Amino acid sequence: MDNLKIGTMVTVIDQTDAMKNQFGVVVYHDKKREKVLVRFGGQQQLYYTVDQLKEY
């Protein structure tokens, strides 16, 4: 998770996810669950594991 810091632009690479190929910004790290919160646009945000994302 070290390479995906808060403010990093990412794209969803998980082809089974509804947000596949969408771009967003990392806004939070949940260290307990080992997930990052990604915000898409102004309001929608979802949690992802690092292997579901790629730095943009």
PDB file of N, CA, C and O in Angstrom:
ATOM      1  N   MET A   1       0.814  -1.197   0.000  1.00  0.00           N
ATOM      2  CA  MET A   1       0.000   0.000   0.000  1.00  0.00           C
ATOM      3  C   MET A   1       0.856   1.259   0.000  1.00  0.00           C
ATOM      4  O   MET A   1       0.342   2.364  -0.173  1.00  0.00           O
ATOM      5  N   ASP A   2       2.141   1.097   0.191  1.00  0.00           N
ATOM      6  CA  ASP A   2       3.003   2.264   0.293  1.00  0.00           C
ATOM      7  C   ASP A   2       3.032   3.100  -0.980  1.00  0.00           C
ATOM      8  O   ASP A   2       3.214   4.316  -0.918  1.00  0.00           O
ATOM      9  N   ASN A   3       2.853   2.461  -2.135  1.00  0.00           N
ATOM     10  CA  ASN A   3       2.918   3.215  -3.382  1.00  0.00           C
ATOM     11  C   ASN A   3       1.617   3.962  -3.683  1.00  0.00           C
ATOM     12  O   ASN A   3       1.615   4.854  -4.531  1.00  0.00           O
ATOM     13  N   LEU A   4       0.515   3.624  -3.014  1.00  0.00           N
ATOM     14  CA  LEU A   4      -0.750   4.315  -3.219  1.00  0.00           C
ATOM     15  C   LEU A   4      -1.022   5.228  -2.026  1.00  0.00           C
ATOM     16  O   LEU A   4      -1.714   4.853  -1.080  1.00  0.00           O
ATOM     17  N   LYS A   5      -0.473   6.407  -2.093  1.00  0.00           N
ATOM     18  CA  LYS A   5      -0.634   7.376  -1.014  1.00  0.00           C
ATOM     19  C   LYS A   5      -1.914   8.189  -1.234  1.00  0.00           C
ATOM     20  O   LYS A   5      -2.461   8.216  -2.337  1.00  0.00           O
ATOM     21  N   ILE A   6      -2.374   8.840  -0.190  1.00  0.00           N
ATOM     22  CA  ILE A   6      -3.537   9.709  -0.307  1.00  0.00           C
ATOM     23  C   ILE A   6      -3.233  10.777  -1.351  1.00  0.00           C
ATOM     24  O   ILE A   6      -2.180  11.414  -1.316  1.00  0.00           O
ATOM     25  N   GLY A   7      -4.162  10.962  -2.274  1.00  0.00           N
ATOM     26  CA  GLY A   7      -3.993  11.909  -3.367  1.00  0.00           C
ATOM     27  C   GLY A   7      -3.531  11.275  -4.664  1.00  0.00           C
ATOM     28  O   GLY A   7      -3.513  11.942  -5.699  1.00  0.00           O
ATOM     29  N   THR A   8      -3.153   9.996  -4.635  1.00  0.00           N
ATOM     30  CA  THR A   8      -2.690   9.296  -5.832  1.00  0.00           C
ATOM     31  C   THR A   8      -3.868   9.007  -6.758  1.00  0.00           C
ATOM     32  O   THR A   8      -4.907   8.512  -6.321  1.00  0.00           O
ATOM     33  N   MET A   9      -3.694   9.323  -8.040  1.00  0.00           N
ATOM     34  CA  MET A   9      -4.708   9.002  -9.046  1.00  0.00           C
ATOM     35  C   MET A   9      -4.578   7.526  -9.393  1.00  0.00           C
ATOM     36  O   MET A   9      -3.472   7.036  -9.623  1.00  0.00           O
ATOM     37  N   VAL A  10      -5.711   6.808  -9.430  1.00  0.00           N
ATOM     38  CA  VAL A  10      -5.717   5.380  -9.736  1.00  0.00           C
ATOM     39  C   VAL A  10      -6.831   5.058 -10.725  1.00  0.00           C
ATOM     40  O   VAL A  10      -7.758   5.843 -10.921  1.00  0.00           O
ATOM     41  N   THR A  11      -6.719   3.895 -11.335  1.00  0.00           N
ATOM     42  CA  THR A  11      -7.775   3.359 -12.173  1.00  0.00           C
ATOM     43  C   THR A  11      -8.094   1.951 -11.681  1.00  0.00           C
ATOM     44  O   THR A  11      -7.211   1.245 -11.194  1.00  0.00           O
ATOM     45  N   VAL A  12      -9.336   1.551 -11.805  1.00  0.00           N
ATOM     46  CA  VAL A  12      -9.768   0.225 -11.371  1.00  0.00           C
ATOM     47  C   VAL A  12      -9.451  -0.763 -12.489  1.00  0.00           C
ATOM     48  O   VAL A  12      -9.915  -0.601 -13.618  1.00  0.00           O
ATOM     49  N   ILE A  13      -8.654  -1.794 -12.171  1.00  0.00           N
ATOM     50  CA  ILE A  13      -8.280  -2.779 -13.189  1.00  0.00           C
ATOM     51  C   ILE A  13      -9.029  -4.095 -13.017  1.00  0.00           C
ATOM     52  O   ILE A  13      -8.891  -4.997 -13.844  1.00  0.00           O
ATOM     53  N   ASP A  14      -9.817  -4.215 -11.957  1.00  0.00           N
ATOM     54  CA  ASP A  14     -10.614  -5.416 -11.722  1.00  0.00           C
ATOM     55  C   ASP A  14     -11.766  -5.441 -12.732  1.00  0.00           C
ATOM     56  O   ASP A  14     -12.709  -4.658 -12.625  1.00  0.00           O
ATOM     57  N   GLN A  15     -11.683  -6.342 -13.707  1.00  0.00           N
ATOM     58  CA  GLN A  15     -12.669  -6.377 -14.790  1.00  0.00           C
ATOM     59  C   GLN A  15     -14.043  -6.872 -14.348  1.00  0.00           C
ATOM     60  O   GLN A  15     -15.002  -6.770 -15.113  1.00  0.00           O
ATOM     61  N   THR A  16     -14.161  -7.405 -13.134  1.00  0.00           N
ATOM     62  CA  THR A  16     -15.460  -7.848 -12.634  1.00  0.00           C
ATOM     63  C   THR A  16     -16.165  -6.759 -11.831  1.00  0.00           C
ATOM     64  O   THR A  16     -17.319  -6.929 -11.438  1.00  0.00           O
ATOM     65  N   ASP A  17     -15.480  -5.644 -11.583  1.00  0.00           N
ATOM     66  CA  ASP A  17     -16.038  -4.560 -10.781  1.00  0.00           C
ATOM     67  C   ASP A  17     -16.843  -3.601 -11.662  1.00  0.00           C
ATOM     68  O   ASP A  17     -16.490  -3.365 -12.817  1.00  0.00           O
ATOM     69  N   ALA A  18     -17.909  -3.062 -11.114  1.00  0.00           N
ATOM     70  CA  ALA A  18     -18.757  -2.133 -11.860  1.00  0.00           C
ATOM     71  C   ALA A  18     -18.025  -0.851 -12.245  1.00  0.00           C
ATOM     72  O   ALA A  18     -18.415  -0.183 -13.203  1.00  0.00           O
ATOM     73  N   MET A  19     -16.980  -0.504 -11.516  1.00  0.00           N
ATOM     74  CA  MET A  19     -16.233   0.726 -11.789  1.00  0.00           C
ATOM     75  C   MET A  19     -14.972   0.467 -12.619  1.00  0.00           C
ATOM     76  O   MET A  19     -14.065   1.299 -12.636  1.00  0.00           O
ATOM     77  N   LYS A  20     -14.909  -0.670 -13.303  1.00  0.00           N
ATOM     78  CA  LYS A  20     -13.716  -1.005 -14.089  1.00  0.00           C
ATOM     79  C   LYS A  20     -13.376   0.113 -15.073  1.00  0.00           C
ATOM     80  O   LYS A  20     -14.256   0.724 -15.680  1.00  0.00           O
ATOM     81  N   ASN A  21     -12.084   0.357 -15.210  1.00  0.00           N
ATOM     82  CA  ASN A  21     -11.530   1.368 -16.114  1.00  0.00           C
ATOM     83  C   ASN A  21     -11.884   2.799 -15.730  1.00  0.00           C
ATOM     84  O   ASN A  21     -11.639   3.719 -16.511  1.00  0.00           O
ATOM     85  N   GLN A  22     -12.450   3.009 -14.554  1.00  0.00           N
ATOM     86  CA  GLN A  22     -12.763   4.360 -14.088  1.00  0.00           C
ATOM     87  C   GLN A  22     -11.574   4.913 -13.299  1.00  0.00           C
ATOM     88  O   GLN A  22     -10.809   4.160 -12.696  1.00  0.00           O
ATOM     89  N   PHE A  23     -11.434   6.240 -13.313  1.00  0.00           N
ATOM     90  CA  PHE A  23     -10.347   6.900 -12.620  1.00  0.00           C
ATOM     91  C   PHE A  23     -10.855   7.521 -11.331  1.00  0.00           C
ATOM     92  O   PHE A  23     -11.984   8.009 -11.268  1.00  0.00           O
ATOM     93  N   GLY A  24     -10.017   7.499 -10.304  1.00  0.00           N
ATOM     94  CA  GLY A  24     -10.379   8.099  -9.035  1.00  0.00           C
ATOM     95  C   GLY A  24      -9.133   8.510  -8.264  1.00  0.00           C
ATOM     96  O   GLY A  24      -8.011   8.396  -8.758  1.00  0.00           O
ATOM     97  N   VAL A  25      -9.353   8.990  -7.043  1.00  0.00           N
ATOM     98  CA  VAL A  25      -8.271   9.470  -6.185  1.00  0.00           C
ATOM     99  C   VAL A  25      -8.322   8.723  -4.861  1.00  0.00           C
ATOM    100  O   VAL A  25      -9.396   8.575  -4.277  1.00  0.00           O
ATOM    101  N   VAL A  26      -7.183   8.251  -4.382  1.00  0.00           N
ATOM    102  CA  VAL A  26      -7.105   7.617  -3.068  1.00  0.00           C
ATOM    103  C   VAL A  26      -7.318   8.696  -2.004  1.00  0.00           C
ATOM    104  O   VAL A  26      -6.630   9.716  -1.998  1.00  0.00           O
ATOM    105  N   VAL A  27      -8.285   8.458  -1.099  1.00  0.00           N
ATOM    106  CA  VAL A  27      -8.577   9.450  -0.064  1.00  0.00           C
ATOM    107  C   VAL A  27      -8.385   8.920   1.350  1.00  0.00           C
ATOM    108  O   VAL A  27      -8.417   9.700   2.302  1.00  0.00           O
ATOM    109  N   TYR A  28      -8.185   7.593   1.517  1.00  0.00           N
ATOM    110  CA  TYR A  28      -8.048   7.033   2.861  1.00  0.00           C
ATOM    111  C   TYR A  28      -7.438   5.640   2.781  1.00  0.00           C
ATOM    112  O   TYR A  28      -7.681   4.898   1.829  1.00  0.00           O
ATOM    113  N   HIS A  29      -6.642   5.292   3.792  1.00  0.00           N
ATOM    114  CA  HIS A  29      -6.082   3.940   3.932  1.00  0.00           C
ATOM    115  C   HIS A  29      -6.695   3.284   5.154  1.00  0.00           C
ATOM    116  O   HIS A  29      -6.569   3.804   6.263  1.00  0.00           O
ATOM    117  N   ASP A  30      -7.358   2.145   4.971  1.00  0.00           N
ATOM    118  CA  ASP A  30      -7.891   1.372   6.089  1.00  0.00           C
ATOM    119  C   ASP A  30      -6.875   0.262   6.360  1.00  0.00           C
ATOM    120  O   ASP A  30      -6.932  -0.804   5.747  1.00  0.00           O
ATOM    121  N   LYS A  31      -5.964   0.515   7.266  1.00  0.00           N
ATOM    122  CA  LYS A  31      -4.872  -0.428   7.523  1.00  0.00           C
ATOM    123  C   LYS A  31      -5.368  -1.722   8.144  1.00  0.00           C
ATOM    124  O   LYS A  31      -4.787  -2.783   7.913  1.00  0.00           O
ATOM    125  N   LYS A  32      -6.426  -1.650   8.922  1.00  0.00           N
ATOM    126  CA  LYS A  32      -6.962  -2.848   9.570  1.00  0.00           C
ATOM    127  C   LYS A  32      -7.498  -3.845   8.534  1.00  0.00           C
ATOM    128  O   LYS A  32      -7.249  -5.045   8.642  1.00  0.00           O
ATOM    129  N   ARG A  33      -8.230  -3.349   7.536  1.00  0.00           N
ATOM    130  CA  ARG A  33      -8.788  -4.213   6.487  1.00  0.00           C
ATOM    131  C   ARG A  33      -7.899  -4.312   5.262  1.00  0.00           C
ATOM    132  O   ARG A  33      -8.214  -5.043   4.324  1.00  0.00           O
ATOM    133  N   GLU A  34      -6.782  -3.578   5.260  1.00  0.00           N
ATOM    134  CA  GLU A  34      -5.854  -3.537   4.132  1.00  0.00           C
ATOM    135  C   GLU A  34      -6.549  -3.134   2.837  1.00  0.00           C
ATOM    136  O   GLU A  34      -6.398  -3.791   1.807  1.00  0.00           O
ATOM    137  N   LYS A  35      -7.307  -2.054   2.905  1.00  0.00           N
ATOM    138  CA  LYS A  35      -8.005  -1.522   1.735  1.00  0.00           C
ATOM    139  C   LYS A  35      -7.797  -0.016   1.661  1.00  0.00           C
ATOM    140  O   LYS A  35      -7.474   0.636   2.654  1.00  0.00           O
ATOM    141  N   VAL A  36      -7.991   0.520   0.459  1.00  0.00           N
ATOM    142  CA  VAL A  36      -7.920   1.964   0.273  1.00  0.00           C
ATOM    143  C   VAL A  36      -9.279   2.448  -0.204  1.00  0.00           C
ATOM    144  O   VAL A  36      -9.986   1.745  -0.925  1.00  0.00           O
ATOM    145  N   LEU A  37      -9.633   3.657   0.210  1.00  0.00           N
ATOM    146  CA  LEU A  37     -10.882   4.277  -0.206  1.00  0.00           C
ATOM    147  C   LEU A  37     -10.587   5.165  -1.396  1.00  0.00           C
ATOM    148  O   LEU A  37      -9.725   6.041  -1.332  1.00  0.00           O
ATOM    149  N   VAL A  38     -11.315   4.934  -2.491  1.00  0.00           N
ATOM    150  CA  VAL A  38     -11.111   5.686  -3.726  1.00  0.00           C
ATOM    151  C   VAL A  38     -12.361   6.509  -3.998  1.00  0.00           C
ATOM    152  O   VAL A  38     -13.480   6.000  -3.948  1.00  0.00           O
ATOM    153  N   ARG A  39     -12.152   7.800  -4.287  1.00  0.00           N
ATOM    154  CA  ARG A  39     -13.279   8.694  -4.612  1.00  0.00           C
ATOM    155  C   ARG A  39     -13.321   8.916  -6.112  1.00  0.00           C
ATOM    156  O   ARG A  39     -12.321   9.256  -6.744  1.00  0.00           O
ATOM    157  N   PHE A  40     -14.512   8.713  -6.661  1.00  0.00           N
ATOM    158  CA  PHE A  40     -14.761   8.914  -8.093  1.00  0.00           C
ATOM    159  C   PHE A  40     -15.657  10.144  -8.233  1.00  0.00           C
ATOM    160  O   PHE A  40     -16.723  10.206  -7.621  1.00  0.00           O
ATOM    161  N   GLY A  41     -15.238  11.110  -9.024  1.00  0.00           N
ATOM    162  CA  GLY A  41     -16.045  12.310  -9.176  1.00  0.00           C
ATOM    163  C   GLY A  41     -16.140  13.074  -7.865  1.00  0.00           C
ATOM    164  O   GLY A  41     -15.162  13.171  -7.124  1.00  0.00           O
ATOM    165  N   GLY A  42     -17.316  13.613  -7.581  1.00  0.00           N
ATOM    166  CA  GLY A  42     -17.463  14.430  -6.395  1.00  0.00           C
ATOM    167  C   GLY A  42     -17.929  13.700  -5.162  1.00  0.00           C
ATOM    168  O   GLY A  42     -17.556  14.085  -4.054  1.00  0.00           O
ATOM    169  N   GLN A  43     -18.747  12.640  -5.308  1.00  0.00           N
ATOM    170  CA  GLN A  43     -19.349  12.042  -4.126  1.00  0.00           C
ATOM    171  C   GLN A  43     -19.183  10.538  -3.995  1.00  0.00           C
ATOM    172  O   GLN A  43     -19.129  10.037  -2.872  1.00  0.00           O
ATOM    173  N   GLN A  44     -19.101   9.812  -5.070  1.00  0.00           N
ATOM    174  CA  GLN A  44     -19.054   8.353  -4.977  1.00  0.00           C
ATOM    175  C   GLN A  44     -17.670   7.892  -4.547  1.00  0.00           C
ATOM    176  O   GLN A  44     -16.661   8.319  -5.109  1.00  0.00           O
ATOM    177  N   GLN A  45     -17.627   7.012  -3.538  1.00  0.00           N
ATOM    178  CA  GLN A  45     -16.356   6.454  -3.089  1.00  0.00           C
ATOM    179  C   GLN A  45     -16.544   5.014  -2.661  1.00  0.00           C
ATOM    180  O   GLN A  45     -17.561   4.658  -2.066  1.00  0.00           O
ATOM    181  N   LEU A  46     -15.549   4.182  -2.969  1.00  0.00           N
ATOM    182  CA  LEU A  46     -15.608   2.752  -2.704  1.00  0.00           C
ATOM    183  C   LEU A  46     -14.254   2.261  -2.193  1.00  0.00           C
ATOM    184  O   LEU A  46     -13.216   2.854  -2.488  1.00  0.00           O
ATOM    185  N   TYR A  47     -14.279   1.165  -1.420  1.00  0.00           N
ATOM    186  CA  TYR A  47     -13.055   0.543  -0.920  1.00  0.00           C
ATOM    187  C   TYR A  47     -12.559  -0.504  -1.909  1.00  0.00           C
ATOM    188  O   TYR A  47     -13.344  -1.241  -2.505  1.00  0.00           O
ATOM    189  N   TYR A  48     -11.230  -0.556  -2.071  1.00  0.00           N
ATOM    190  CA  TYR A  48     -10.588  -1.532  -2.951  1.00  0.00           C
ATOM    191  C   TYR A  48      -9.323  -2.071  -2.306  1.00  0.00           C
ATOM    192  O   TYR A  48      -8.706  -1.412  -1.468  1.00  0.00           O
ATOM    193  N   THR A  49      -8.947  -3.280  -2.708  1.00  0.00           N
ATOM    194  CA  THR A  49      -7.635  -3.793  -2.335  1.00  0.00           C
ATOM    195  C   THR A  49      -6.631  -3.258  -3.345  1.00  0.00           C
ATOM    196  O   THR A  49      -7.004  -2.818  -4.433  1.00  0.00           O
ATOM    197  N   VAL A  50      -5.377  -3.297  -2.983  1.00  0.00           N
ATOM    198  CA  VAL A  50      -4.335  -2.757  -3.849  1.00  0.00           C
ATOM    199  C   VAL A  50      -4.260  -3.483  -5.190  1.00  0.00           C
ATOM    200  O   VAL A  50      -3.957  -2.864  -6.210  1.00  0.00           O
ATOM    201  N   ASP A  51      -4.534  -4.797  -5.199  1.00  0.00           N
ATOM    202  CA  ASP A  51      -4.430  -5.544  -6.467  1.00  0.00           C
ATOM    203  C   ASP A  51      -5.594  -5.251  -7.418  1.00  0.00           C
ATOM    204  O   ASP A  51      -5.564  -5.697  -8.564  1.00  0.00           O
ATOM    205  N   GLN A  52      -6.597  -4.529  -6.985  1.00  0.00           N
ATOM    206  CA  GLN A  52      -7.705  -4.135  -7.863  1.00  0.00           C
ATOM    207  C   GLN A  52      -7.456  -2.802  -8.534  1.00  0.00           C
ATOM    208  O   GLN A  52      -8.245  -2.375  -9.376  1.00  0.00           O
ATOM    209  N   LEU A  53      -6.356  -2.128  -8.168  1.00  0.00           N
ATOM    210  CA  LEU A  53      -6.090  -0.780  -8.647  1.00  0.00           C
ATOM    211  C   LEU A  53      -4.732  -0.694  -9.338  1.00  0.00           C
ATOM    212  O   LEU A  53      -3.850  -1.527  -9.128  1.00  0.00           O
ATOM    213  N   LYS A  54      -4.592   0.334 -10.167  1.00  0.00           N
ATOM    214  CA  LYS A  54      -3.337   0.617 -10.822  1.00  0.00           C
ATOM    215  C   LYS A  54      -3.134   2.129 -10.764  1.00  0.00           C
ATOM    216  O   LYS A  54      -4.061   2.902 -11.004  1.00  0.00           O
ATOM    217  N   GLU A  55      -1.919   2.531 -10.446  1.00  0.00           N
ATOM    218  CA  GLU A  55      -1.627   3.973 -10.413  1.00  0.00           C
ATOM    219  C   GLU A  55      -1.758   4.549 -11.815  1.00  0.00           C
ATOM    220  O   GLU A  55      -1.311   3.940 -12.787  1.00  0.00           O
ATOM    221  N   TYR A  56      -2.369   5.719 -11.918  1.00  0.00           N
ATOM    222  CA  TYR A  56      -2.621   6.361 -13.211  1.00  0.00           C
ATOM    223  C   TYR A  56      -1.464   7.235 -13.598  1.00  0.00           C
ATOM    224  O   TYR A  56      -1.490   7.861 -14.657  1.00  0.00           O
TER     225      TYR A  56
END
